[in-house]
Structure formats: C-alpha cells, structure tokens
Amino acid sequence: MTLILDPNLKQALAERIRFYNELGIYDFYQRPLPKAASVELEPEERKEMARTIALPVTEEDMFAPAKPESGATDPGKALRIIREDLGDCTRCLLHKQGRKQIVFGVGNPEADLMFIGEAPGADEDEQGEPFVGRAGQLLNNMIKAMGLRREDVYIANIIKCRPPGNRTPERDECETCSPFLLRQIAVIKPKVIVALGAVAAKTLLAINAPMAELRGRWYDFRGTKLAVTYHPAFLLRDPRQKKEAWKDLQRVMKELNLPIPTKPVE
C-alpha cells in the first residue's frame, strides 16, 4: 500500500525543497519504506512516518527538480551555469571572514581525471584558481609525472572560499559548499577522482578514518572510481611520503591505461 502525503505536509516539503535548491542542493535520497508498514502500522503511526520518510509523489516530481545546467549539452557551458548559480556566495560565514574571491575550479570540462583538495589558500584566494601556490606547483609536478598536463585534468576543492588562517574547513562549511562540487563532478563525469588529503576523502566518502586506512584501495563514488592520496601541502612538510603518493598515482595511471614511468614525483 502506498502512503499519500497530506496537502499541508506536501506544501511544507515543497517549500523545504525550494529552500535547498536556493542553496545549490538538488540531490535527495529516499529511505526505503519498511515492508511491514503497509500492514501493521496504525493510522497515527502512518502519519508520523510520513513526516520522517521521503515518499514518492506522483502528481509532481518535486524531489528531482531540474538543475539549471541540466539543459546544457556542452560541459563547459554547464560548468559556467553552475558558477553563475553559485554567484557571489554568502551561504556560509566564510564570505564574512576575509575571503577575497570564490575559487570555483579549473581544467578540462571533459577530463578523465579530477583532483579534489580541501580548500583554497592565500595564493588561490588571490588568483581565483585552485592549487597555484607551493602545493599547487607540487601538484603540477605530480600531474606531469603521470604524463599529463594541468590543462588535461580538472582541479577543484571541497569548499570554494579560503578559511581564515588556512584552518581546516568546518563541517557546516563543507556541507554547504560541497553540493556545488557534486554538480561539477556530475557535469565533468571523470573516470577517476583523486581525493587529496583527509578532509577531501572524509567529506566525499563520509568515512572517518586515518589516511593509512583510506589509501591503497578503490572506492565507488556515485559510479566513479575514487582513490585517496596525500595532499601536496602535506608532502611539502613530509617529503618522505612522496614515494607513497607516487604508488597511489601509479594505481590511478593503471586504471586510466596510462603508461607508467619509473621516475617518482620530485
């Protein structure tokens, strides 16, 4: 038996969906309805369940509203639409904490490989492009060692504004900003995503684990293979781990059918 939303609840849900859409969040997930619900629940229990479980609505597909970029056939144009939708973002408090500009992302809109870091730093905030400082130069070397160019891949961060003092992004900042990153990923459709560092890995995978456990395996991220390696900034602090990062990149190269050189990242 299918449960039907009463009009007041339906209106409230529609308003909440519109609120999330204004934040850039378009993807929602339906919890499975317990099998026993259709035969064992009393009317009041059914009413309460309707308030806590996202149910299918047949009259209007309000749980799957069209994203602004959905009509664009060109990935580059779709990314520009997402950037326009992001606007001069004020959705979290970072816009009041010294950020100069939004750092959206850069690279090939049809890249097979996508690198995702943590957050912009001072150089990125100044130039409006991810990974342009010392860590960015090392990332460029990593990409070059893989036989690729920076313009061949796509580079972005979990959040698009620099946290004050380059502190670690807070959970609410990641939750507010990451929906735009997910839309970028959906447009680019990379074959492989490389999460750079623990913050990127934990946010994307919703796994709270140390890097030692996160590295060395493949994850399925919405149908895309995802690997975890060290953030270039960490490698600058501890160059001994470059060999381990190179092992991670070699695994990625094998997945992308790229020739694997023996020279490690410098």
N, C-alpha and C positions, 0 to 999 in steps of 0.2 A: 504494500500500500504506500502511495506517495503522499508525503506531508505537504500541505499547501500553506504558504505564508499568508498571514492575515494582512490586509491592506496597510495598516499602520506600521507593522514591522517591515513590510516590503518598502514603504516610503523611507523609513529610517535607514534601512540598509542601502538604498539607492543614494541617499544623501551622504552616507559614510563613504561609499564607493567614489562619489564625485570628489569628496574631500581628499581621498588618497590619490585620485587622478591628478588633482592640482599639485600634489607633491611629487608627481612623476611616477607614481606606483600604479602599474596596470595589471600585474600578475597576481592572481589569487588562487587559492587551492581549496579544494573541497574535501572535508573529512568524510570518511566512509560512514554511512549510517549503520548502526548495529542491526544485525539480522532480526533480532528479537523485537526491535522497536515497533514493527508493524503489527505485532500480535499481542504483546504483553504490556505495553505502556498504557497508562490511564490517560484520559484527555488532558489533565493538567500537566502530566509528565511530558506528553507530546508537545504541549505549548511551550514548556520550558526548554525542551530540546531544540525547538525551532529557533530559540533565541541564542543557542550556543553552537549550532551546526550549520554550516553553509549549505543550503539546499538548492537543487536545480529550479530555476524559474523559467517556465516555458513561454510566458507572454512576451518577455523582453530579456535579451541576453545581457543583463546588466553586470554580470560577473566577468564578462570578457569584452569590455569596451575597446574599440579600435584605438590603437596608439596613433599619435599624429603622424608618425613615419611609416605607418603600415601601407600607405598607398604609393610610396616611393619605390621604384624598381631599381634605382641606382643606389648602391650602398653609400657612396659619398654624399649624395643628396640626403639620404635618410639620416646620416650622422649629423649633417648640418641642421636638419629639422629637430633632432634631439637637443643639439646645442642651443637652438633658439627656444625650445621648450624649457630648458634649464634656466635661460635668461641670466640676469644679474642676481644669482640665487641668494635668497635670505631665509632659506628653510631651516637652517640651524644657526647657532650663535657664532659660528666662525666668521661670518661676514662682519661682526662687530669686534673681532679680536685681532685685527691688524692685517688680514689678508689683503693683498693688492689687487689680485685678479683671480678668476677661475682658471684652473688648468684642466682642460677637457680631455685631451688625448691627441695622439699624433701617429701618423703612419699610413700604411696601405689599408684602405677600407675593405679590401678583399683578401687580407693577409691569412695565410695558413697558420701563422704562429702569432700569439698575442702574449705580451708580458704585462703582468699586473702587479704594481707595487703598492705601497702603503699610503703615502700622501706626498704632496709637493713640499719641497724645502725652500730655502731662501732664494736660490738661483731660479728655481722653477716658478716661484711666485713672481719673480722679477720679469722673467721672459715669457711666461704663459705657456710653457711647454714642459712636459714631464721628462725627468732624467736628463738634465742638461748640466748639472754640477759635476763634482768629482765622482759621485756614484754613477752618474749618467755616462761619464767617459768610460768607466769600467764596464758598464752595461754595453756600450758600443763595442768595446773590445771583445766581450763575450759573444755578441752577435756576429762580429767579424770572424771570430774563431770558428763559428759554426758554418762559415762560408756564405753568410748572408750580409745584407746591408741594413742599416737602420730603417731606410725607407721601404724595405721589403716586409717588415713586421708592423704590428700595431702595439703601441705602448700607452698604458693608462694607469690610474691609481684607484684604490678603493674610494677615497674621498678626493674632491677636486679643489679644496682650499687648504692652504698651509695652516696647520695648527700653531698656535703661539709657541715660540721657542722650539719648534720642531718636536713637540711632545707627541707621544703615541695617540692616535685618534681615539676618542671615546666611543663607547658602544652606540650611543644615540646618533652620533655623527656618522658612523658607518651605516647604520640602519636608514638614516635619512638620505644619504647620498648614493648608496650602492644600487638602488633601483635604476638610476641613470646609467651606471656601468653595465648592469644586466641588459639594458636596452641596446647599448653599444655592442655587447657580445652577440646579442641576437641578430643584429644587422650584419656584423662582420662575418659571423659563422666560421671562426677559426677551427682548424683541425686539432690544434693543441693550444692549451693555455698553460703558461708557466707562472705560478704564484711566487712572487719574490718576497720571501720573508714570512714570519709567523703571522703578522697581522693580516696580510692578504690571504694566506692559506686558511686561517681560522675563520675569517669572515666569509669567504666563498664556500667553504666546506662545512661550516657550523660544527667544527671539531675543535675541542680544547685539548690540544696535545702538544708536546715539545717537538721541536724541529727534527730531533733524532727519530721520532716516530712518524712524522709527516713525510719525510723524504724517502726516496727509494721505491716508490710504488705509484701506480696509476690510479687516478680517481675518475669517476664518471661525473661530469658537471653538466647537467642538462643535455646529455647526449654528446658532449665534447670531452675529450681526454684532457685531464689536468695533472700536471706534475708540480712538485714543490721543490724549490731550491733556496739557497741563502740570498738575502737582499745584498746588492752590491755594496751598500754602506757598511754592512757587517763584514764583508770580505775586505774592505779597506782597513777595518780595525783588526781583523784577524786573517792575514793573507794565507795562513796555513790551510784554511778551509777552501782555498781556490781549487785544489785538486778534487775535493768532494763535489764542489759545484760543477766542475767540468764533467764528472761522471753523470750528474743529473742532466746536463746539456747533451751529452752523448746519447743518453736514453731518448731524449726528445728528437735528436737528429735521426736516430734509427727509426722512430715512429714516422717521421716525415720523409723517409727514404733519401736522406741527405748523405753524401759521402762523409765519413768520419775521419778527420785528420788526427794525427797523433799529438800535435802540439797543444798543450793545455793553455788555459786562459792566463794572460800575464797581467 
